[in-house]
C-alpha cells in the first residue's frame, strides 16, 4: 500500500467536439480546476499532474497549473500513450490513476475505491468500465507503471496510442484485469445518465448540477448528483440524444 500513486489528468483545449470545454465555467472557476480540487481530496494520491500537449493553444493549461500549483507535463497531442508514459516516468509514478478532463463531476470516493482495489490485489489494471458500472463521466483506470511501459513498447495501432489503455484491456492473457463497481450493482445507471463532457448539451447539464449542488457542498458526491437528477428528471433530456445504450 506504500507504492507511489500519481494521478495523470489528460487535458487539451483543442477538443474536436467542444473546443475549450475544460475552461468552461462551473461555479466561478474553470471545470478543469474543479476536477483537480475534487481529486485533491483523495486518500491515496500523492501527486496530481495535468498532461497536456505541446500545442500553443494549451499554454493556458500550463498557466492554470502554475497558478494553482499543480504539476504540468507537455507531450504529443496525438500519441497520448507516449504522453502518459513520459509523464509517469518523469514524476516517478509506480501506480498510475488515469482521469480524463471530460469528467468534471468526478467523485473522489470512486477514485479511491479504484486505487484501493488495485493496491490490495495483484491486478495489473483496474477499472469500472469493462463493463461500465457508473454513468459516463465517472470512468477511472488504475494500472502499474510496468503495465504502462509494456503498453508503450508494444502498442502499434493508432487507437491504442490515442486512448492509452486499449492494449491493456484488450490483452487479458498479458495483463491481469479487474473491474469494480462503486454503485449498487442492482441499479444500472451507465445506460440511463450521461455526465461526461463532450458536447454543449453535456455542459448545460453539468452547469445545472454545479449551480444546484456546489454551494451546499463543494465536494458533492455521485449519490448527491443522482438524488438531484431523480428530482429533476427533465434535466436528463438535455443531452439524452448522446446517451450510449448498450
Secondary structure, DSSP 8 states (H G I E B T S, - for coil): --S-EEEEEE--S--SSSTTGGGSBSSSSBHHHHHHHHHTT-SS--EEEEEEESSGGGHHHHHHHHHTT-EEEEE-SS-HHHHHHHHHHHTT-SEEEEEETT-TT--HHHHHHHHHHHHTS--SEEESBTTB-S-BT---EEEEHHHHHHHHHH--SHHHHHHSSHHHHT-TTTS-EEE---S-TTS--TTT-B-S-SSHHHHHHHHHHHHHHTTT-TT--HHHHHHHHHH-GGGGGTTGGG----
